Amino acid sequence: MACKNQSNDKRIEVVLWSLALPGFGQLLNGQYFKGAVLLIFEFLINIKSNLNLAIISSFRGDIAASLATTDFQWLMFYPCVYMYAIWDAYRDASASSAPFSFLPFAFTAFTGTIGVIYSQQFKVMGALIGPVWLPIIFMLLGMGIGSFLKLMLVRKS
């Protein structure tokens, strides 16, 4: 039982560090090259898309400025790199891989990208949500859909 708790603790640790910065989970798992590559991708996409400026504007409620500063062709890569880094760190920290464990992560990346694409025009009660909040909302939906599909497929098999 103690071994299983240690495995769960490790998975939680690498997921939380990967949430903080893609590549950190790989570094914790001892995968230094992969971690460095993911960190480089993170910084490259972040800088090229102006993500930090978009985040600052979004948190201040200035969605128009957030939209104006964002380079959407670069930002579209972010959800996939982000979720891949989290999934990869989670998978490598696990002693065994559960069937279909990739589904929540893959659907989250997919729906997050859709959120980026529609963030310039999708309105809720007449207001734009923007390139930060809409992808986050869509990612939550994707995580739910992927988790549901995983549950259904595991039950079926």
Disulfide bonds with the S-S distance in Angstrom:
none
